[in-house]
Amino acid sequence: MPLSRTIRATRYVTPLREGGSLPAIVEADDEGLYVLKFRGAGQGARALIAELVSGEIARALGLPVPEIVFVDLDPELARTEPDPEIHALILDSAGLNLALDYLPGSVAYDPVVHAPDPDLASRIVWFDAYVSNVDRTPRNTNILMWHRRLWLIDHGATLYFHHTPGWELDEGRPRDPFQMIKNHVLLEHATRLERVDESMAHAITPETIDEIVSRVPDGWLIDGNADSDVAGIRAAYTRYLLERARAPRSFVREALGAR
């Protein structure tokens, strides 16, 4: 897997107010445009961990995800920002953040207009059930169409187990079904779930998960608690993700029943 790049934000372009955590389009020192997710917004570093880990797992599974990069945010960018909410958000997020490559001219996926290939739909539903993605519904698809291709975005609401205190010690959590899969925007097209199940699970190897989880910055794992056991938390993410992919997979049975 290609290593995640680190870029530096040079200009705040515009907020994307449809997002609850107020992401923004920024320009970077490589002259590219990116959708920046702020560490100081919403659920903080855990949302960025979910965005990074789930996004890179999707990429490892062969699903289309825009490039994910680390972004160094200089608090000086807040100096010329007149909106007090955005001004405070930039200051609170100074340092390392996360962003996705901006896809200019992309449009939101419309379930009335677009009909994905059943194999791709099945693999996306499998992946979203695996990472417990509550945010791929007809109301909020978090799918873009760009150059006639489907792209998956916004995975900050995945892996919601890590918002529960003591999750690191809950050995049964990886076996939880995912009942919210019944609301998935692509579920009706996912007619090959059983066919893709083994190949998807086989692609989630210890080497792949170790490599992805190792990218999470220590500071995000600490998340304001300097006494956190960074190595222990990192190992807990790895255990959860590997155990959840092992058979029998309750989230697959749940998705099949929801169809």
ABEGO torsion letter per residue (X at the ends): XBBBBBBBBABBABBBAABAAGBBBBBBAAGBBBBBBBAABEAEAAAAAAAAAAAAAAAAAGBBBBBBBBBBBBAAAAAABABAAAAAAAAAABEBBBBBBBBBGBBBBBAAABBBBAAAAAAAAAAAAAAGBAABBAABAGBBBBGGBBBBBGAAABGAAAABBGAAABAAAAABBBAAAAABAAAAABAAAAAAAAAAAAABBAAAAAAAAAABBAAAAAGGBAABBAAAAAAAAAAAAAAAABOBBAAAAAAAAAX
